[in-house]
């Protein structure tokens, strides 16, 4: 967005490739619309994606909750499982087609430049240990929930143990087994999230008590595999064939966080670096995209005024902090409802709530708020002044 608005941008990344597994890959309609407005949604999807029609909760094989995203206005009446490497590669290719872009792969931030309390750039350590100093009028830290930039700035992460479960992720080869849904399978003492992912695989998330990883894995993979097969019997054959060791599993430590400060003179925290959420509701990447779209005009205003001060940057936090806080509140309710302990009373209440969401206009309204946010965010394309160079005929960006 900044490049399209004529701003010179240097992107520094610790990684040199996106050829690694990312767990958060589901795009809500609000995130899809932002990417579409940037002109990268279709090209990223062509690299490989899976359309998901909605979200279901099942208990003992019975569909308890069925949220159909096809009720939403087209063309975004769907969830989209888009591997993050496909999205990141396409965004990077789009940046390379714009003037003023510098890319520093394999560079880890090692220091922030400071001039009397104002951030004036950053220092990065490259693959060979060389140090590169990048002066900047503003530094945007979008380096995740364990943000090193935030640590270097001395800003507290504001971590809160807001959830009772952690999630263990893995994938299974599953040709011909696509469901077209995100499903949470509830069973005695456990819950398992399953959705299609590219190419012909299922991504599985197993909920276990927060901090309970060591206890859960003490007996090795066999009891875990048996518990999962009992919870999702239709996947038993895949689990016994492909889940062979603890190394197949990846633990996600689930917590919420709200950084003590989002903005300082010359510095902005965005996405997970500013606010961290759980995986339920597929909100992480969508919130980050909405942050970027909201921050774009705020930065342009500050840069045009020549004053990237806390006061000039403060509208970003003022606009986005309520949305982030709301997502955390909703996710806590979702975690208790979908992942909490089963029982007759709890099952009855879930059934009544599910009927409300599934069959009434209120349910459609709630689905829309989850899909687009309480205040939908769009890209300020009217601020774009630069057009990307066309891709050479017959060439594919890498």
ABEGO torsion letter per residue (X at the ends): XAAAAGBBBBBBBABABABBBBABABBBAAAAAAAAAAGAAAAAAAAEBBBBAEBBBBBGGBBABBBBAAABBOAABBBBBBBAAAAAAAAAAAAAABBGBBBBBGBBBABBBBBGGBBAEBBBBBAAGBBBBBBBABBBBAAEAABAAAAAAGBBAGBBBABABBBBBBBBBBBGABAGBBBBBBBBGBBBBBBBBOBGBBBBBBBBBBGAAAAAAAAEAAAAAAAAAAABAAAAAAAAAABABAAABBBBBBBBBBBABABBBGBBBBEAAABBBBABGGAAAAAAAAAAAAAAAAAAAAAAAGBBBAAAAAAAAAAAAAAAAAAAAAAAAAAAAAABBBEAAAAAAAAAAAAAAAABAAAAAAAAAAAAEABBBBBBAAABABBBBBBBBGBBBX
